[in-house]
Structure formats: C-alpha cells, structure tokens
C-alpha cells in the first residue's frame, strides 16, 4: 500500500547555538516537519532527525555537522 507521497534526497537542518551553548534545529525550508526528536534528545552530526514534507515530496532530515548537544530544541519559526 502506498500513501502517494514522493521521496527525495535528504536535507541537512540548520542549527543555531544560544549563549548557553544549547543547539536549536531549524527546518531548511518551509514544510511539515514530521518525527522530530523530542526535547533533550541526544543529537549527533548526521543523525536522522525526521522528515520534511514539502508539497507532497518527503525529504529525510539529518543533523548538521556541529550538532553535538543533548540540550536540543526544535525551532518554531522559519528564517528566509
């Protein structure tokens, strides 16, 4: 059984550190982020961090190279 979505190559999410060194992950483009890691999950460089669905195309998301944090938050805003 197929759900009708198309799958594309993976994307790397954008990470930003706050003054305390905590990493916040942001989607690389607007879309529906599914299966994001829970707050405080260990995220390492290249780890799978969910999927981003954009206009019916699903992109696997992976953590950025500087993702070395257990204090992780998922960003709720997009920057362009």
N, C-alpha and C positions, 0 to 999 in steps of 0.2 A: 504494500500500500504506500502510495506517495502522497506527500502533503502539498505538492505543487510548487514548493519553493525551489529556486535555483541556488546552487552553491558556488562561490567564487573563492579565489585565493585568500589567504589570511592577511590581516592588517595588524599593525602594532599600535597599541593605545599610547596616548600621551601621558606622561607622568610629571607632576609638579610637587616639589617639596615645600612644606611650610617652614617657619622659623624654628620649629621643634624637630625638624628632620622627618616628619611624617609624610608619606607619599600619598597623593591623591591621583587616581586614574581618571582620565577623560577619554570619551569615545573620539576616534579620529575624524568622524564626520557625523552629521545628524542621522538618527535612525533609532530603532528599537533595540536596546542592549538587553540580551537575554542571558540568564545563568551567570550573572556577575558574582565574583567571590564575596562571601559575607564579610562584614566589618571585622577587622582584626585578623583576617586570614593571612597566612604566610604566602607572599607572592615573590617569586624569584624571576630573574631575567628569562624571557622566552616561555614562561608558563602560560598555559591556556587560561584565559580569563573571561570566557563566554563567547557569545556570538552577537554580531550586529546585523540586523535585518534592515536593508535599505531598498525600498521599492520592490520587495519580493525577492531580492537577492541576499543570501546569507553569507557573511564573512566571518571566519573564525578570528577571534581576537587573541593576541598574545601580549604579555607584559613587555615593557620597554627594557632596554639594556641596563638602565640604572635602577630597576625595581629590586631593591633589597631591603624589604621592610615588613614587619609584622603589623605595624600601625598603618593600615591602608584604608582609604575611603574612596568611594566611587563618586566622581563629580556629578552634580545635578544640573550644571549649566554647560553649554557649549560655547566655545570661543571660535571665531572665524578669522 
